Amino acid sequence: MFVGNEPEPGFTATSGLHGTTLVVQASGELDHYHTPVLRAEMNRAWSALQSHTLILDLSALTFCDSSGIGELLQARHHGQVEGVRFIITGIRGNLARRLNLAGLTQVFEVFPSVAEALEAA
């Protein structure tokens, strides 16, 4: 049981190498309470980057609110500043609707799957 403003369980972010390309996998509900978890993993990923491409796989995301979208935009901006190609994959459901409504689908480089993104990278 959680007390106060502590995040409830239900979101994870992990990283792994696929060849020389780093893939961050986000899973669960990305909301105001869980954006620090994604931010921390993205910071680790930016530090460990061995190539000029970083893939964020969102295929296991079940929910994303506006603060989660803000984190995605921040990651995109970080990639632009660092000269890193930032790709997101697996967008569907709630997140796809939110990105469409906000007119952000054209802002991100998107692929349906990690495999397709890796092939393009």
C-alpha positions in Angstrom: 0.0 0.0 0.0 1.2 3.5 -0.9 0.8 6.6 1.2 0.7 10.2 0.0 2.1 11.0 -3.4 4.2 7.9 -3.9 3.7 6.2 -7.3 1.7 3.0 -7.5 3.4 0.1 -9.1 2.6 -0.4 -12.7 5.3 1.1 -14.8 8.8 -0.1 -15.7 11.5 1.1 -18.1 14.4 -1.0 -19.0 17.2 -0.8 -21.6 19.1 -3.3 -23.7 21.4 -3.4 -26.6 20.4 -4.7 -30.0 23.7 -4.8 -31.7 25.0 -1.3 -31.1 21.6 0.3 -30.9 20.1 0.9 -27.5 16.4 0.1 -27.0 14.5 1.4 -24.0 11.3 -0.6 -23.3 8.5 1.2 -21.4 5.7 -0.9 -19.9 2.6 -0.1 -18.0 1.0 3.3 -17.2 3.1 6.3 -18.0 1.5 9.1 -16.0 2.5 12.0 -13.7 3.8 9.7 -11.0 5.8 7.5 -13.3 7.5 10.0 -15.6 10.5 10.2 -13.2 11.0 6.4 -13.8 11.1 6.9 -17.6 13.3 10.0 -17.2 15.8 8.2 -15.1 16.0 5.3 -17.5 16.3 7.6 -20.5 19.2 9.5 -18.7 21.0 6.1 -18.2 20.4 5.3 -21.9 21.7 8.7 -23.1 24.8 8.1 -21.0 25.4 4.6 -22.3 24.6 5.3 -25.9 27.1 3.7 -28.3 25.5 4.7 -31.6 23.6 7.6 -33.1 20.2 6.0 -32.7 18.1 5.4 -29.6 14.8 3.5 -29.8 12.0 3.9 -27.3 9.6 0.9 -27.5 6.1 1.7 -26.2 4.4 -1.4 -27.4 3.8 -2.5 -23.7 2.4 0.9 -22.7 -1.2 0.6 -21.5 -1.8 4.3 -20.7 -0.1 7.6 -21.3 -1.2 11.0 -20.0 -0.1 14.5 -21.0 2.9 14.4 -18.6 4.1 11.2 -20.4 3.8 12.9 -23.7 5.8 15.7 -22.3 8.6 13.2 -21.4 8.5 11.9 -25.0 8.9 15.4 -26.3 11.7 16.0 -23.9 13.5 12.9 -25.1 13.0 13.9 -28.7 14.5 17.3 -27.9 17.4 15.7 -26.2 18.1 13.6 -29.2 18.0 16.6 -31.5 20.4 18.5 -29.3 22.8 15.6 -29.1 22.5 14.6 -32.8 20.9 11.3 -31.9 18.2 9.7 -34.0 15.3 9.2 -31.6 12.7 6.6 -32.8 9.6 5.5 -31.0 7.9 2.2 -31.7 4.7 0.4 -30.8 2.4 3.4 -30.5 -1.3 2.3 -30.1 -4.4 2.8 -28.1 -4.6 5.7 -25.7 -1.2 7.1 -26.8 -2.0 7.0 -30.5 -5.3 8.8 -29.9 -3.6 11.5 -27.8 -0.8 12.1 -30.3 -3.3 12.3 -33.1 -5.5 14.8 -31.2 -2.5 16.9 -30.3 -1.1 16.9 -33.9 2.1 15.2 -32.7 2.2 12.1 -34.9 4.3 13.9 -37.4 6.7 15.2 -34.8 8.2 11.8 -33.9 10.0 9.3 -36.1 7.7 6.2 -35.6 7.9 2.6 -36.6 5.4 -0.1 -35.8 8.0 -2.4 -34.2 11.5 -2.5 -32.8 12.5 -4.9 -35.6 11.4 -2.5 -38.3 13.2 0.4 -36.5 16.4 -1.6 -36.1 16.3 -2.4 -39.8 15.8 1.2 -40.7 18.6 2.3 -38.3 
